[in-house]
């Protein structure tokens, strides 16, 4: 996730967005209305919705051409949720908001590609765990409490330490 996302008010002109995109070497800007993220303007939006249609970037407001509604995820969501949202909505950038709806960052396809090799390893390990026999033990981190254990057992598809298994039984 990238923090420090660039934003502009919805009443700014497209030319302002284009200048900021060029100055910062980024591909998108979040458009704000009344302190809330309401849309996104991308290089593609500027080309397709303004230049190719003959609109004047000096007079066209961002609110008229921004992509909306803005799809977002919560900062507490898992990376898999971000990947699913990008794919399901056919978008390349996904703003991240905190529990109060405040913009805290943006996650891109590029961000996911950087963590992809590690995700493949995790998925492979999870498949191995699901195939294991109930009385097999593992060394690693408990999926429930996060503590290291040399005797993790598979329980309901998760690796659990003895203490967490006992707590579930009570």
KOLTOR-347752 format. One record per atom (N, C-alpha, C, CB): residue number from 1; x, y, z. Coordinates in steps of 0.05 Angstrom, whole numbers, plus 5000, padded with zeros to 4 digits. Glycine has a CB too. Layout:
// KOLTOR-347752
[r NUM,[X,Y,Z]]
...
END
This chain:
// KOLTOR-347752
[r 1,[5017,4977,5000]]
[r 1,[5000,5000,5000]]
[r 1,[5018,5025,5000]]
[r 1,[4981,5000,5024]]
[r 2,[5009,5044,4985]]
[r 2,[5023,5070,4984]]
[r 2,[5008,5089,5003]]
[r 2,[5025,5081,4955]]
[r 3,[5023,5102,5021]]
[r 3,[5011,5122,5038]]
[r 3,[5018,5150,5026]]
[r 3,[5021,5120,5067]]
[r 4,[5005,5170,5035]]
[r 4,[5010,5197,5024]]
[r 4,[4999,5200,4997]]
[r 4,[5040,5202,5023]]
[r 5,[4973,5193,4994]]
[r 5,[4959,5194,4968]]
[r 5,[4954,5223,4960]]
[r 5,[4933,5178,4970]]
[r 6,[4958,5229,4935]]
[r 6,[4952,5255,4925]]
[r 6,[4923,5259,4920]]
[r 6,[4968,5261,4899]]
[r 7,[4912,5282,4929]]
[r 7,[4884,5288,4926]]
[r 7,[4880,5316,4914]]
[r 7,[4869,5285,4953]]
[r 8,[4857,5320,4903]]
[r 8,[4849,5347,4893]]
[r 8,[4819,5350,4899]]
[r 8,[4855,5351,4863]]
[r 9,[4810,5375,4904]]
[r 9,[4781,5380,4907]]
[r 9,[4766,5375,4881]]
[r 9,[4776,5408,4917]]
[r 10,[4741,5367,4883]]
[r 10,[4725,5361,4859]]
[r 10,[4721,5385,4841]]
[r 10,[4699,5350,4868]]
[r 11,[4723,5409,4852]]
[r 11,[4718,5433,4835]]
[r 11,[4743,5443,4820]]
[r 11,[4707,5456,4852]]
[r 12,[4766,5429,4824]]
[r 12,[4790,5436,4809]]
[r 12,[4786,5427,4780]]
[r 12,[4816,5422,4821]]
[r 13,[4802,5438,4762]]
[r 13,[4800,5432,4734]]
[r 13,[4818,5409,4726]]
[r 13,[4807,5457,4717]]
[r 14,[4811,5396,4704]]
[r 14,[4827,5373,4694]]
[r 14,[4856,5381,4689]]
[r 14,[4814,5363,4668]]
[r 15,[4861,5405,4680]]
[r 15,[4888,5414,4675]]
[r 15,[4905,5413,4701]]
[r 15,[4889,5442,4663]]
[r 16,[4892,5419,4724]]
[r 16,[4906,5418,4749]]
[r 16,[4914,5389,4756]]
[r 16,[4888,5430,4772]]
[r 17,[4896,5371,4751]]
[r 17,[4902,5343,4755]]
[r 17,[4925,5333,4737]]
[r 17,[4877,5325,4751]]
[r 18,[4923,5341,4712]]
[r 18,[4944,5333,4693]]
[r 18,[4971,5343,4701]]
[r 18,[4937,5343,4664]]
[r 19,[4972,5368,4710]]
[r 19,[4998,5379,4719]]
[r 19,[5009,5365,4744]]
[r 19,[4995,5409,4726]]
[r 20,[4991,5358,4762]]
[r 20,[4999,5343,4786]]
[r 20,[5008,5315,4779]]
[r 20,[4976,5342,4807]]
[r 21,[4995,5302,4761]]
[r 21,[5003,5275,4752]]
[r 21,[5032,5277,4740]]
[r 21,[4983,5264,4731]]
[r 22,[5036,5297,4723]]
[r 22,[5063,5300,4711]]
[r 22,[5084,5306,4731]]
[r 22,[5062,5322,4689]]
[r 23,[5078,5325,4749]]
[r 23,[5097,5333,4770]]
[r 23,[5105,5310,4788]]
[r 23,[5086,5356,4786]]
[r 24,[5087,5293,4796]]
[r 24,[5092,5272,4815]]
[r 24,[5097,5245,4803]]
[r 24,[5068,5270,4834]]
[r 25,[5094,5243,4777]]
[r 25,[5099,5217,4763]]
[r 25,[5081,5195,4774]]
[r 25,[5128,5209,4764]]
[r 26,[5056,5201,4778]]
[r 26,[5037,5181,4788]]
[r 26,[5015,5178,4767]]
[r 26,[5025,5189,4815]]
[r 27,[4998,5158,4770]]
[r 27,[4978,5152,4750]]
[r 27,[4950,5160,4757]]
[r 27,[4979,5124,4743]]
[r 28,[4945,5168,4783]]
[r 28,[4918,5174,4791]]
[r 28,[4918,5194,4814]]
[r 28,[4903,5149,4798]]
[r 29,[4896,5207,4817]]
[r 29,[4891,5226,4839]]
[r 29,[4863,5221,4850]]
[r 29,[4894,5256,4830]]
[r 30,[4861,5220,4877]]
[r 30,[4835,5217,4890]]
[r 30,[4822,5244,4890]]
[r 30,[4838,5205,4919]]
[r 31,[4796,5245,4882]]
[r 31,[4781,5269,4882]]
[r 31,[4764,5271,4907]]
[r 31,[4762,5271,4856]]
[r 32,[4766,5294,4921]]
[r 32,[4753,5298,4947]]
[r 32,[4730,5318,4944]]
[r 32,[4773,5308,4967]]
[r 33,[4708,5312,4959]]
[r 33,[4686,5330,4962]]
[r 33,[4678,5331,4992]]
[r 33,[4661,5321,4945]]
[r 34,[4678,5355,5003]]
[r 34,[4671,5358,5031]]
[r 34,[4687,5340,5050]]
[r 34,[4641,5353,5036]]
[r 35,[4713,5338,5044]]
[r 35,[4732,5323,5061]]
[r 35,[4730,5293,5057]]
[r 35,[4726,5329,5088]]
[r 36,[4714,5283,5039]]
[r 36,[4712,5254,5034]]
[r 36,[4721,5247,5006]]
[r 36,[4682,5245,5038]]
[r 37,[4733,5224,5004]]
[r 37,[4741,5214,4977]]
[r 37,[4716,5205,4962]]
[r 37,[4762,5190,4980]]
[r 38,[4712,5218,4939]]
[r 38,[4687,5212,4924]]
[r 38,[4692,5200,4896]]
[r 38,[4672,5238,4921]]
[r 39,[4717,5203,4886]]
[r 39,[4722,5193,4860]]
[r 39,[4752,5191,4855]]
[r 39,[4709,5210,4838]]
[r 40,[4759,5182,4831]]
[r 40,[4787,5180,4824]]
[r 40,[4790,5190,4795]]
[r 40,[4798,5151,4827]]
[r 41,[4812,5204,4790]]
[r 41,[4817,5213,4762]]
[r 41,[4844,5200,4754]]
[r 41,[4818,5244,4760]]
[r 42,[4844,5187,4732]]
[r 42,[4868,5174,4722]]
[r 42,[4877,5186,4696]]
[r 42,[4864,5143,4719]]
[r 43,[4901,5179,4688]]
[r 43,[4911,5188,4661]]
[r 43,[4892,5179,4639]]
[r 43,[4940,5176,4656]]
[r 44,[4882,5155,4642]]
[r 44,[4863,5144,4622]]
[r 44,[4837,5161,4621]]
[r 44,[4857,5115,4628]]
[r 45,[4827,5168,4645]]
[r 45,[4803,5185,4646]]
[r 45,[4807,5211,4630]]
[r 45,[4795,5191,4675]]
[r 46,[4831,5223,4634]]
[r 46,[4837,5249,4621]]
[r 46,[4837,5245,4591]]
[r 46,[4863,5260,4631]]
[r 47,[4850,5224,4581]]
[r 47,[4851,5219,4553]]
[r 47,[4824,5212,4541]]
[r 47,[4871,5197,4547]]
[r 48,[4810,5193,4553]]
[r 48,[4785,5183,4542]]
[r 48,[4762,5202,4545]]
[r 48,[4778,5157,4554]]
[r 49,[4759,5214,4569]]
[r 49,[4736,5230,4576]]
[r 49,[4739,5260,4570]]
[r 49,[4729,5226,4605]]
[r 50,[4763,5269,4566]]
[r 50,[4767,5298,4561]]
[r 50,[4780,5302,4534]]
[r 50,[4786,5310,4583]]
[r 51,[4804,5294,4530]]
[r 51,[4818,5299,4505]]
[r 51,[4804,5287,4481]]
[r 51,[4847,5289,4506]]
[r 52,[4798,5261,4482]]
[r 52,[4785,5247,4459]]
[r 52,[4757,5257,4453]]
[r 52,[4784,5218,4464]]
[r 53,[4744,5269,4472]]
[r 53,[4717,5279,4467]]
[r 53,[4716,5309,4461]]
[r 53,[4699,5274,4491]]
[r 54,[4740,5322,4461]]
[r 54,[4742,5350,4454]]
[r 54,[4735,5370,4476]]
[r 54,[4724,5355,4431]]
[r 55,[4733,5360,4501]]
[r 55,[4728,5378,4523]]
[r 55,[4753,5394,4529]]
[r 55,[4719,5362,4548]]
[r 56,[4749,5417,4541]]
[r 56,[4771,5435,4548]]
[r 56,[4781,5428,4576]]
[r 56,[4763,5465,4546]]
[r 57,[4806,5419,4579]]
[r 57,[4817,5412,4606]]
[r 57,[4819,5436,4624]]
[r 57,[4843,5398,4603]]
[r 58,[4819,5460,4613]]
[r 58,[4822,5484,4629]]
[r 58,[4795,5493,4642]]
[r 58,[4833,5507,4612]]
[r 59,[4773,5483,4631]]
[r 59,[4747,5490,4641]]
[r 59,[4731,5466,4653]]
[r 59,[4731,5504,4620]]
[r 60,[4739,5442,4646]]
[r 60,[4725,5418,4656]]
[r 60,[4733,5412,4684]]
[r 60,[4731,5394,4637]]
[r 61,[4713,5410,4702]]
[r 61,[4717,5404,4730]]
[r 61,[4722,5374,4733]]
[r 61,[4694,5413,4747]]
[r 62,[4738,5367,4753]]
[r 62,[4744,5339,4759]]
[r 62,[4718,5323,4765]]
[r 62,[4763,5336,4782]]
[r 63,[4700,5336,4779]]
[r 63,[4674,5323,4786]]
[r 63,[4659,5314,4762]]
[r 63,[4657,5342,4802]]
[r 64,[4663,5326,4739]]
[r 64,[4649,5319,4714]]
[r 64,[4660,5294,4700]]
[r 64,[4649,5342,4695]]
[r 65,[4686,5288,4706]]
[r 65,[4698,5266,4691]]
[r 65,[4711,5245,4709]]
[r 65,[4719,5277,4673]]
[r 66,[4710,5248,4735]]
[r 66,[4722,5228,4753]]
[r 66,[4707,5202,4752]]
[r 66,[4723,5239,4782]]
[r 67,[4721,5181,4757]]
[r 67,[4708,5154,4758]]
[r 67,[4695,5152,4786]]
[r 67,[4729,5131,4753]]
[r 68,[4670,5144,4785]]
[r 68,[4655,5140,4810]]
[r 68,[4633,5120,4806]]
[r 68,[4644,5167,4820]]
[r 69,[4622,5108,4826]]
[r 69,[4629,5112,4854]]
[r 69,[4656,5100,4859]]
[r 69,[4608,5099,4872]]
[r 70,[4669,5111,4879]]
[r 70,[4696,5103,4887]]
[r 70,[4695,5077,4902]]
[r 70,[4710,5125,4904]]
[r 71,[4708,5057,4892]]
[r 71,[4710,5031,4906]]
[r 71,[4733,5033,4926]]
[r 71,[4715,5007,4886]]
[r 72,[4729,5025,4950]]
[r 72,[4750,5026,4971]]
[r 72,[4750,5001,4987]]
[r 72,[4745,5050,4990]]
[r 73,[4772,4997,5002]]
[r 73,[4773,4975,5022]]
[r 73,[4782,4987,5048]]
[r 73,[4792,4952,5013]]
[r 74,[4777,4973,5069]]
[r 74,[4786,4982,5096]]
[r 74,[4815,4974,5101]]
[r 74,[4767,4970,5118]]
[r 75,[4829,4990,5116]]
[r 75,[4856,4984,5123]]
[r 75,[4859,4957,5137]]
[r 75,[4868,5006,5140]]
[r 76,[4838,4948,5151]]
[r 76,[4839,4923,5165]]
[r 76,[4834,4899,5147]]
[r 76,[4819,4924,5188]]
[r 77,[4826,4903,5122]]
[r 77,[4820,4881,5104]]
[r 77,[4846,4866,5096]]
[r 77,[4806,4891,5079]]
[r 78,[4843,4841,5090]]
[r 78,[4866,4824,5082]]
[r 78,[4874,4830,5053]]
[r 78,[4859,4794,5085]]
[r 79,[4898,4824,5046]]
[r 79,[4908,4830,5019]]
[r 79,[4892,4814,4998]]
[r 79,[4938,4822,5017]]
[r 80,[4882,4790,5006]]
[r 80,[4866,4775,4988]]
[r 80,[4840,4790,4980]]
[r 80,[4859,4747,5000]]
[r 81,[4829,4804,5000]]
[r 81,[4805,4820,4995]]
[r 81,[4811,4842,4975]]
[r 81,[4794,4832,5021]]
[r 82,[4834,4854,4977]]
[r 82,[4842,4875,4958]]
[r 82,[4845,4864,4930]]
[r 82,[4869,4889,4967]]
[r 83,[4858,4841,4928]]
[r 83,[4861,4828,4902]]
[r 83,[4834,4821,4890]]
[r 83,[4878,4803,4904]]
[r 84,[4816,4811,4906]]
[r 84,[4789,4804,4896]]
[r 84,[4774,4828,4887]]
[r 84,[4773,4789,4918]]
[r 85,[4776,4850,4902]]
[r 85,[4762,4875,4895]]
[r 85,[4772,4886,4869]]
[r 85,[4764,4895,4918]]
[r 86,[4799,4886,4866]]
[r 86,[4810,4896,4841]]
[r 86,[4800,4880,4817]]
[r 86,[4841,4895,4842]]
[r 87,[4801,4854,4820]]
[r 87,[4792,4836,4798]]
[r 87,[4762,4839,4793]]
[r 87,[4799,4807,4805]]
[r 88,[4746,4838,4814]]
[r 88,[4717,4839,4811]]
[r 88,[4707,4866,4799]]
[r 88,[4703,4835,4838]]
[r 89,[4720,4888,4806]]
[r 89,[4712,4914,4796]]
[r 89,[4727,4922,4771]]
[r 89,[4717,4935,4817]]
[r 90,[4746,4906,4762]]
[r 90,[4762,4911,4738]]
[r 90,[4775,4938,4739]]
[r 90,[4744,4910,4712]]
[r 91,[4789,4943,4762]]
[r 91,[4803,4968,4767]]
[r 91,[4832,4961,4774]]
[r 91,[4790,4984,4790]]
[r 92,[4849,4982,4773]]
[r 92,[4878,4978,4778]]
[r 92,[4887,4991,4804]]
[r 92,[4894,4988,4755]]
[r 93,[4870,5008,4815]]
[r 93,[4877,5023,4839]]
[r 93,[4854,5022,4859]]
[r 93,[4885,5052,4833]]
[r 94,[4860,5018,4884]]
[r 94,[4839,5015,4904]]
[r 94,[4846,5031,4929]]
[r 94,[4835,4985,4912]]
[r 95,[4832,5054,4933]]
[r 95,[4838,5070,4957]]
[r 95,[4832,5054,4983]]
[r 95,[4821,5095,4957]]
[r 96,[4848,5060,5003]]
[r 96,[4845,5046,5029]]
[r 96,[4836,5067,5050]]
[r 96,[4873,5033,5038]]
[r 97,[4815,5060,5065]]
[r 97,[4805,5078,5085]]
[r 97,[4806,5065,5113]]
[r 97,[4775,5086,5079]]
[r 98,[4808,5083,5134]]
[r 98,[4808,5072,5161]]
[r 98,[4779,5067,5170]]
[r 98,[4822,5092,5180]]
[r 99,[4776,5059,5195]]
[r 99,[4749,5052,5205]]
[r 99,[4729,5076,5205]]
[r 99,[4751,5041,5233]]
[r 100,[4740,5100,5203]]
[r 100,[4723,5124,5202]]
[r 100,[4718,5134,5173]]
[r 100,[4736,5147,5218]]
[r 101,[4728,5119,5154]]
[r 101,[4725,5126,5126]]
[r 101,[4745,5146,5116]]
[r 101,[4698,5137,5122]]
[r 102,[4766,5152,5132]]
[r 102,[4787,5171,5124]]
[r 102,[4807,5157,5105]]
[r 102,[4801,5183,5148]]
[r 103,[4814,5170,5084]]
[r 103,[4833,5160,5064]]
[r 103,[4860,5157,5077]]
[r 103,[4834,5178,5039]]
[r 104,[4872,5133,5077]]
[r 104,[4898,5129,5089]]
[r 104,[4919,5118,5069]]
[r 104,[4896,5109,5112]]
[r 105,[4910,5110,5045]]
[r 105,[4929,5100,5026]]
[r 105,[4915,5090,5001]]
[r 105,[4946,5078,5038]]
[r 106,[4931,5077,4984]]
[r 106,[4920,5065,4960]]
[r 106,[4936,5040,4954]]
[r 106,[4921,5085,4936]]
[r 107,[4922,5019,4945]]
[r 107,[4936,4995,4937]]
[r 107,[4931,4991,4907]]
[r 107,[4925,4970,4954]]
[r 108,[4953,4982,4894]]
[r 108,[4952,4980,4865]]
[r 108,[4958,4951,4856]]
[r 108,[4971,4999,4851]]
[r 109,[4953,4945,4831]]
[r 109,[4961,4919,4820]]
[r 109,[4990,4914,4825]]
[r 109,[4954,4917,4790]]
[r 110,[5007,4935,4821]]
[r 110,[5036,4932,4825]]
[r 110,[5043,4924,4854]]
[r 110,[5049,4958,4818]]
[r 111,[5028,4935,4873]]
[r 111,[5033,4928,4901]]
[r 111,[5028,4898,4905]]
[r 111,[5014,4944,4920]]
[r 112,[5006,4888,4893]]
[r 112,[5000,4860,4896]]
[r 112,[5020,4842,4882]]
[r 112,[4972,4854,4884]]
[r 113,[5030,4851,4859]]
[r 113,[5050,4835,4845]]
[r 113,[5076,4833,4861]]
[r 113,[5056,4848,4818]]
[r 114,[5083,4853,4877]]
[r 114,[5107,4852,4893]]
[r 114,[5104,4831,4916]]
[r 114,[5112,4879,4905]]
[r 115,[5079,4827,4926]]
[r 115,[5076,4807,4948]]
[r 115,[5066,4780,4937]]
[r 115,[5055,4818,4968]]
[r 116,[5061,4778,4912]]
[r 116,[5051,4753,4900]]
[r 116,[5068,4729,4906]]
[r 116,[5048,4757,4871]]
[r 117,[5094,4729,4903]]
[r 117,[5110,4705,4908]]
[r 117,[5105,4695,4937]]
[r 117,[5139,4710,4904]]
[r 118,[5104,4712,4956]]
[r 118,[5099,4704,4984]]
[r 118,[5071,4692,4987]]
[r 118,[5103,4727,5003]]
[r 119,[5052,4703,4973]]
[r 119,[5024,4693,4975]]
[r 119,[5022,4665,4963]]
[r 119,[5005,4711,4960]]
[r 120,[5037,4659,4942]]
[r 120,[5037,4632,4931]]
[r 120,[5048,4612,4951]]
[r 120,[5055,4631,4905]]
[r 121,[5069,4620,4965]]
[r 121,[5080,4602,4986]]
[r 121,[5060,4597,5008]]
[r 121,[5105,4615,4998]]
[r 122,[5046,4618,5017]]
[r 122,[5026,4615,5038]]
[r 122,[5003,4596,5029]]
[r 122,[5014,4642,5046]]
[r 123,[4993,4600,5004]]
[r 123,[4972,4583,4994]]
[r 123,[4981,4554,4992]]
[r 123,[4963,4593,4966]]
[r 124,[5005,4549,4983]]
[r 124,[5016,4522,4981]]
[r 124,[5018,4509,5009]]
[r 124,[5044,4522,4968]]
[r 125,[5027,4525,5028]]
[r 125,[5029,4514,5056]]
[r 125,[5001,4508,5067]]
[r 125,[5043,4534,5074]]
[r 126,[4982,4525,5061]]
[r 126,[4955,4520,5071]]
[r 126,[4943,4495,5059]]
[r 126,[4937,4544,5065]]
[r 127,[4949,4490,5033]]
[r 127,[4939,4465,5021]]
[r 127,[4952,4441,5033]]
[r 127,[4945,4466,4990]]
[r 128,[4977,4442,5040]]
[r 128,[4990,4420,5053]]
[r 128,[4978,4415,5081]]
[r 128,[5021,4426,5056]]
[r 129,[4972,4437,5095]]
[r 129,[4961,4434,5122]]
[r 129,[4933,4420,5120]]
[r 129,[4958,4462,5135]]
[r 130,[4917,4428,5100]]
[r 130,[4891,4416,5097]]
[r 130,[4892,4387,5090]]
[r 130,[4875,4431,5075]]
[r 131,[4914,4378,5077]]
[r 131,[4917,4350,5070]]
[r 131,[4928,4333,5093]]
[r 131,[4936,4348,5046]]
[r 132,[4939,4346,5113]]
[r 132,[4952,4332,5135]]
[r 132,[4932,4316,5152]]
[r 132,[4967,4351,5153]]
[r 133,[4942,4296,5166]]
[r 133,[4926,4279,5183]]
[r 133,[4922,4294,5210]]
[r 133,[4939,4252,5188]]
[r 134,[4899,4289,5223]]
[r 134,[4893,4303,5248]]
[r 134,[4914,4300,5270]]
[r 134,[4867,4294,5258]]
[r 135,[4928,4279,5272]]
[r 135,[4948,4275,5294]]
[r 135,[4976,4283,5286]]
[r 135,[4947,4247,5303]]
[r 136,[4980,4297,5264]]
[r 136,[5006,4307,5256]]
[r 136,[5011,4334,5270]]
[r 136,[5008,4310,5225]]
[r 137,[5036,4339,5277]]
[r 137,[5044,4363,5291]]
[r 137,[5063,4379,5274]]
[r 137,[5057,4357,5318]]
[r 138,[5062,4406,5277]]
[r 138,[5078,4424,5261]]
[r 138,[5092,4444,5280]]
[r 138,[5061,4439,5241]]
[r 139,[5113,4456,5270]]
[r 139,[5127,4477,5284]]
[r 139,[5122,4503,5269]]
[r 139,[5158,4471,5286]]
[r 140,[5114,4524,5284]]
[r 140,[5109,4549,5272]]
[r 140,[5093,4568,5290]]
[r 140,[5094,4545,5246]]
[r 141,[5077,4585,5277]]
[r 141,[5061,4605,5292]]
[r 141,[5032,4597,5293]]
[r 141,[5064,4633,5278]]
[r 142,[5020,4598,5316]]
[r 142,[4992,4591,5320]]
[r 142,[4975,4612,5305]]
[r 142,[4984,4590,5350]]
[r 143,[4956,4602,5289]]
[r 143,[4938,4620,5274]]
[r 143,[4919,4636,5292]]
[r 143,[4923,4604,5253]]
[r 144,[4915,4627,5317]]
[r 144,[4896,4640,5335]]
[r 144,[4910,4661,5352]]
[r 144,[4882,4619,5352]]
[r 145,[4930,4653,5367]]
[r 145,[4942,4671,5386]]
[r 145,[4968,4684,5376]]
[r 145,[4948,4657,5412]]
[r 146,[4979,4674,5354]]
[r 146,[5004,4685,5343]]
[r 146,[5029,4677,5357]]
[r 146,[5001,4714,5343]]
[r 147,[5028,4659,5376]]
[r 147,[5052,4650,5390]]
[r 147,[5066,4627,5376]]
[r 147,[5044,4641,5419]]
[r 148,[5092,4626,5379]]
[r 148,[5108,4604,5368]]
[r 148,[5103,4579,5384]]
[r 148,[5138,4611,5367]]
[r 149,[5101,4556,5370]]
[r 149,[5098,4530,5383]]
[r 149,[5112,4509,5367]]
[r 149,[5068,4523,5388]]
[r 150,[5123,4489,5381]]
[r 150,[5134,4466,5367]]
[r 150,[5114,4444,5363]]
[r 150,[5159,4456,5382]]
[r 151,[5090,4447,5374]]
[r 151,[5070,4426,5373]]
[r 151,[5043,4438,5364]]
[r 151,[5067,4412,5400]]
[r 152,[5042,4448,5340]]
[r 152,[5017,4458,5329]]
[r 152,[5001,4435,5317]]
[r 152,[5022,4480,5307]]
[r 153,[4975,4436,5321]]
[r 153,[4957,4415,5310]]
[r 153,[4938,4429,5290]]
[r 153,[4942,4400,5332]]
[r 154,[4929,4413,5271]]
[r 154,[4910,4423,5252]]
[r 154,[4882,4420,5265]]
[r 154,[4911,4409,5225]]
[r 155,[4867,4442,5265]]
[r 155,[4840,4442,5277]]
[r 155,[4823,4461,5261]]
[r 155,[4841,4449,5307]]
[r 156,[4802,4451,5248]]
[r 156,[4785,4468,5232]]
[r 156,[4800,4483,5210]]
[r 156,[4769,4488,5249]]
[r 157,[4820,4470,5198]]
[r 157,[4836,4482,5176]]
[r 157,[4856,4502,5185]]
[r 157,[4817,4495,5158]]
[r 158,[4860,4506,5211]]
[r 158,[4880,4525,5222]]
[r 158,[4900,4510,5239]]
[r 158,[4866,4547,5238]]
[r 159,[4924,4522,5241]]
[r 159,[4944,4511,5259]]
[r 159,[4940,4524,5286]]
[r 159,[4973,4516,5248]]
[r 160,[4936,4507,5307]]
[r 160,[4931,4518,5334]]
[r 160,[4950,4505,5354]]
[r 160,[4902,4512,5342]]
[r 161,[4958,4521,5373]]
[r 161,[4975,4511,5395]]
[r 161,[4957,4496,5415]]
[r 161,[4991,4533,5409]]
[r 162,[4969,4481,5433]]
[r 162,[4953,4466,5453]]
[r 162,[4935,4483,5469]]
[r 162,[4972,4450,5471]]
[r 163,[4945,4507,5477]]
[r 163,[4929,4525,5494]]
[r 163,[4904,4534,5480]]
[r 163,[4946,4549,5503]]
[r 164,[4906,4541,5454]]
[r 164,[4883,4551,5439]]
[r 164,[4863,4528,5434]]
[r 164,[4892,4563,5413]]
[r 165,[4873,4504,5430]]
[r 165,[4855,4481,5427]]
[r 165,[4839,4476,5452]]
[r 165,[4870,4456,5418]]
[r 166,[4854,4478,5475]]
[r 166,[4841,4474,5501]]
[r 166,[4820,4496,5506]]
[r 166,[4862,4474,5524]]
[r 167,[4826,4521,5500]]
[r 167,[4807,4543,5503]]
[r 167,[4782,4539,5487]]
[r 167,[4820,4570,5496]]
[r 168,[4785,4529,5462]]
[r 168,[4762,4524,5445]]
[r 168,[4744,4502,5456]]
[r 168,[4771,4516,5417]]
[r 169,[4757,4483,5470]]
[r 169,[4742,4460,5481]]
[r 169,[4725,4469,5505]]
[r 169,[4761,4438,5490]]
[r 170,[4732,4491,5518]]
[r 170,[4718,4500,5543]]
[r 170,[4693,4515,5536]]
[r 170,[4735,4517,5560]]
END
